[in-house]
């Protein structure tokens, strides 16, 4: 069973094949290259973000120590207030005993 194929079929097949080889394949390669370049740029940006994030984490690591410093400073302030009130009481006793002139 031999089917005779018209010549136009071969021409259409040849033109389609040529279009695929000359247009579609280079276009696909170009788009893949663009996608690869974009992925590499994203990778670079992520590496920069990682470096910045590590730096920020290093700087913010001291925040708990600052919180501890604030609580210690609050305690020191309370003790200083107590020392001041005791010093005033001592001064009052001293003034009462010496009459304020520093001689007993």
Beta strands, then each sheet from edge to edge (+ up, - down):
end
